[in-house]
Amino acid sequence: MVIAATLLSARQLEESTKGKHESTLLKAWEPFSMGFKLLWWETVALPADVDAVDERQFRDQMKEIASESLSLLKDAIYDELYAPLFSLEVYGHIIGMFELNNLEIVVASPVEDYFLYIDELPQARKEEVEQVTKPFLDALGDDYAAYCQGSGFYALQSCMNHSCRPNAKAFKRDEDRDGHAVLLATRAIKRGEEITISYIDEDASLEERQALLADYAFVCRCSRCLEES
């Protein structure tokens, strides 16, 4: 998604400004630049069933998986004018960005919008549309109304620091059906105080929290962790 969005934005910028490929690519990349940090295969947490002596082999395997995935992507949308966007290093940083900065989001089933749409159609047109959609609805069965779960990258929320004693939370409202998320304060926040969120279940014990946060490649030293340790 990041590569496709950047590619489309760069093309649109070039058409409107008639600029150089390099400058338009950098401009198109700006929405994601703040999350561009660590290589995925070097930061992904070592699974519990992988021995420490095999860590290098594990990380090399992750790199190979990324390389194979990138090859499939290049087969689909590669553009030689924007070749730097398709390098393995850039791709690895993008995956790392989602590994470290993703926020879980839940959105209502888009199928519900479909039913609202066809209810407004003339009967003849409605029957025509239903001939196409019926096989898909039959395949979904009772699951058509299930919420869609996934993860997203947000320019603000995804770049906020963690605390096991956060003063805010990233929240997905039921009325937001477009993937947006909001920040809600969980207590009074003083002027100049850093706004933090929790990447994990902050009700867990110190040991459990530290184990969960290992996936984010840091050891938490928030006020709560310091007190409990």
C-alpha positions as a printed NumPy array, in Angstrom:
array([[  0.   ,   0.   ,   0.   ],
       [  2.788,   2.446,   0.917],
       [  4.688,   1.844,  -2.315],
       [  1.553,   1.999,  -4.457],
       [  0.346,   5.194,  -2.772],
       [  3.768,   6.834,  -3.116],
       [  4.032,   5.797,  -6.744],
       [  0.609,   7.205,  -7.642],
       [  1.276,  10.419,  -5.749],
       [  4.642,  10.881,  -7.498],
       [  3.037,  10.419, -10.903],
       [  0.327,  12.968, -10.084],
       [  2.899,  15.47 ,  -8.81 ],
       [  5.001,  15.065, -11.912],
       [  2.003,  15.683, -14.152],
       [  1.083,  18.842, -12.278],
       [  4.593,  20.258, -11.786],
       [  6.532,  18.674, -14.635],
       [  9.335,  18.207, -12.103],
       [ 12.185,  15.734, -11.913],
       [ 11.497,  12.139, -10.909],
       [ 13.741,  12.382,  -7.853],
       [ 12.118,  15.512,  -6.405],
       [  8.552,  14.329,  -6.992],
       [  9.358,  10.954,  -5.444],
       [ 10.733,  12.58 ,  -2.288],
       [  7.674,  14.822,  -2.036],
       [  5.331,  11.869,  -2.467],
       [  7.226,   9.942,   0.207],
       [  6.816,  12.651,   2.888],
       [  3.639,  11.215,   4.547],
       [  5.556,   8.051,   5.431],
       [  9.017,   9.465,   6.072],
       [  8.544,   9.942,   9.836],
       [  7.984,   6.222,  10.332],
       [ 10.908,   5.087,   8.179],
       [ 13.213,   3.654,  10.826],
       [ 14.553,   0.111,  11.16 ],
       [ 14.907,  -2.852,   8.819],
       [ 12.217,  -5.432,   9.446],
       [ 14.432,  -8.507,   9.391],
       [ 16.86 ,  -6.907,  11.838],
       [ 14.243,  -5.781,  14.368],
       [ 11.498,  -8.415,  14.321],
       [ 11.476, -10.183,  17.683],
       [ 13.171, -13.57 ,  17.845],
       [ 10.474, -16.261,  18.309],
       [ 10.598, -18.206,  21.559],
       [ 11.249, -21.47 ,  19.685],
       [ 14.349, -20.092,  17.908],
       [ 17.619, -20.499,  19.783],
       [ 19.829, -17.431,  20.119],
       [ 22.673, -19.167,  18.265],
       [ 20.361, -19.473,  15.242],
       [ 19.362, -15.817,  15.26 ],
       [ 21.436, -14.861,  12.202],
       [ 19.93 , -17.697,  10.184],
       [ 16.434, -16.652,  11.273],
       [ 17.01 , -13.028,  10.226],
       [ 18.467, -14.089,   6.882],
       [ 15.329, -16.165,   6.286],
       [ 13.145, -13.133,   7.049],
       [ 15.19 , -11.104,   4.572],
       [ 14.676, -13.781,   1.919],
       [ 10.924, -13.711,   2.544],
       [ 10.945,  -9.934,   2.046],
       [ 12.963, -10.311,  -1.148],
       [ 10.497, -12.827,  -2.585],
       [  7.577, -10.583,  -1.628],
       [  9.231,  -7.589,  -3.293],
       [  9.748,  -9.589,  -6.485],
       [  6.008, -10.284,  -6.664],
       [  5.251,  -6.614,  -6.091],
       [  7.666,  -5.539,  -8.823],
       [  6.006,  -7.959, -11.238],
       [  2.741,  -6.174, -10.557],
       [  3.533,  -2.429, -10.412],
       [  7.238,  -1.794, -11.099],
       [  8.028,   1.562, -12.687],
       [ 11.62 ,   2.077, -13.805],
       [ 11.274,   5.857, -13.415],
       [ 10.899,   5.332,  -9.676],
       [ 13.27 ,   2.411,  -9.263],
       [ 14.643,   3.555,  -5.841],
       [ 11.198,   2.929,  -4.366],
       [ 11.536,  -0.768,  -5.216],
       [ 14.89 ,  -1.448,  -3.587],
       [ 15.069,  -4.22 ,  -0.998],
       [ 16.415,  -1.802,   1.616],
       [ 13.494,   0.599,   1.216],
       [ 11.05 ,  -2.313,   1.217],
       [ 12.622,  -3.695,   4.406],
       [ 12.274,  -0.323,   6.133],
       [  8.62 ,  -0.078,   5.072],
       [  7.812,  -3.49 ,   6.57 ],
       [  9.762,  -2.464,   9.668],
       [  7.664,   0.684,   9.861],
       [  4.5  ,  -1.386,  10.088],
       [  6.134,  -3.876,  12.453],
       [  7.011,  -1.111,  14.908],
       [  4.337,   1.525,  14.301],
       [  1.139,  -0.244,  13.259],
       [ -2.101,   0.346,  15.11 ],
       [ -4.881,  -2.201,  15.116],
       [ -8.05 ,  -0.933,  13.466],
       [-11.512,  -2.378,  13.119],
       [-13.973,  -1.18 ,  10.493],
       [-17.552,  -2.13 ,   9.871],
       [-18.294,  -4.533,   7.051],
       [-18.589,  -2.698,   3.709],
       [-21.311,  -5.178,   2.742],
       [-23.723,  -3.241,   4.93 ],
       [-23.215,  -0.227,   2.674],
       [-24.077,  -2.451,  -0.287],
       [-27.505,  -3.245,   1.162],
       [-28.164,   0.442,   1.764],
       [-27.142,   1.156,  -1.823],
       [-29.353,  -1.404,  -3.546],
       [-32.391,  -0.462,  -1.437],
       [-32.407,   2.87 ,  -3.259],
       [-32.237,   1.34 ,  -6.753],
       [-35.181,   0.857,  -9.121],
       [-36.408,  -2.756,  -9.025],
       [-35.098,  -3.64 , -12.492],
       [-31.633,  -2.292, -11.713],
       [-31.687,  -3.969,  -8.293],
       [-32.337,  -7.372,  -9.832],
       [-29.532,  -6.807, -12.325],
       [-27.044,  -5.967,  -9.571],
       [-28.132,  -8.9  ,  -7.404],
       [-27.384, -11.344, -10.213],
       [-23.736, -10.315,  -9.938],
       [-23.488, -10.018,  -6.156],
       [-25.53 , -13.067,  -5.067],
       [-22.662, -15.614,  -5.447],
       [-20.405, -13.435,  -3.288],
       [-23.06 , -12.951,  -0.604],
       [-23.818, -16.675,  -0.588],
       [-20.12 , -17.399,  -0.089],
       [-19.962, -14.981,   2.864],
       [-23.058, -16.46 ,   4.479],
       [-23.765, -15.095,   7.943],
       [-20.293, -13.582,   8.069],
       [-21.256, -10.739,   5.734],
       [-21.738,  -8.397,   8.709],
       [-18.471,  -9.321,  10.447],
       [-16.174,  -6.43 ,  11.259],
       [-12.974,  -6.193,   9.23 ],
       [ -9.82 ,  -6.206,  11.35 ],
       [ -6.388,  -5.098,  10.291],
       [ -3.614,  -2.651,  11.029],
       [ -2.85 ,   0.808,   9.782],
       [ -0.133,   3.443,   9.778],
       [ -1.084,   6.916,  10.929],
       [  1.128,   9.969,  10.576],
       [  0.348,  11.119,  14.141],
       [ -0.782,   8.17 ,  16.254],
       [  1.724,   5.687,  14.847],
       [  4.66 ,   7.91 ,  15.77 ],
       [  3.691,   8.477,  19.396],
       [  5.864,   7.024,  22.139],
       [  4.728,   4.238,  24.436],
       [  4.09 ,   4.373,  28.161],
       [  2.692,   1.715,  30.472],
       [  0.995,   4.668,  32.185],
       [ -0.327,   6.446,  29.073],
       [ -2.316,   9.651,  29.073],
       [ -4.104,   8.933,  25.788],
       [ -5.273,   6.101,  23.587],
       [ -5.735,   5.648,  19.873],
       [ -9.365,   4.845,  19.306],
       [-11.41 ,   3.648,  16.36 ],
       [-14.958,   4.952,  16.567],
       [-17.83 ,   2.882,  15.206],
       [-19.01 ,   5.847,  13.141],
       [-15.642,   6.105,  11.376],
       [-16.057,   3.851,   8.374],
       [-13.091,   5.155,   6.407],
       [-10.168,   3.808,   8.429],
       [ -9.667,   6.984,  10.45 ],
       [ -8.712,   6.843,  14.12 ],
       [ -8.784,   9.456,  16.86 ],
       [ -6.782,  10.156,  20.007],
       [ -8.632,  10.342,  23.307],
       [ -7.113,  11.672,  26.532],
       [ -7.453,   9.202,  29.404],
       [ -6.656,  11.82 ,  32.059],
       [ -5.859,  15.507,  32.365],
       [ -2.714,  16.38 ,  30.382],
       [ -0.509,  19.247,  31.523],
       [  0.753,  21.877,  29.124],
       [  4.065,  20.714,  27.678],
       [  3.556,  17.098,  28.797],
       [  4.309,  14.455,  26.177],
       [  1.239,  12.619,  24.915],
       [  1.791,   8.866,  25.079],
       [ -0.185,   5.761,  24.228],
       [  0.259,   2.127,  25.197],
       [  1.373,  -0.333,  22.544],
       [  0.24 ,  -3.281,  24.679],
       [ -2.174,  -4.27 ,  27.443],
       [ -0.947,  -2.031,  30.248],
       [ -2.836,  -4.108,  32.828],
       [ -0.297,  -6.921,  32.389],
       [  2.5  ,  -7.527,  34.873],
       [  5.931,  -5.918,  34.494],
       [  7.461,  -9.12 ,  33.14 ],
       [  4.609,  -9.643,  30.679],
       [  4.76 ,  -6.048,  29.481],
       [  8.504,  -6.173,  28.908],
       [  8.128,  -9.429,  26.963],
       [  5.396,  -7.934,  24.767],
       [  7.381,  -4.763,  24.16 ],
       [ 10.368,  -6.777,  22.963],
       [  8.508,  -6.962,  19.64 ],
       [  8.984,  -3.2  ,  19.381],
       [ 12.767,  -3.438,  19.834],
       [ 13.084,  -1.432,  23.053],
       [ 13.079,  -1.881,  26.825],
       [ 10.457,   0.288,  28.477],
       [ 11.74 ,   2.774,  31.059],
       [  8.493,   4.651,  31.694],
       [  7.706,   5.867,  35.225],
       [  5.558,   2.838,  35.981],
       [  8.166,   0.303,  34.843],
       [ 10.867,   2.077,  36.858],
       [  8.677,   2.057,  39.968],
       [  7.737,  -1.619,  39.614],
       [ 11.282,  -2.717,  38.954]])
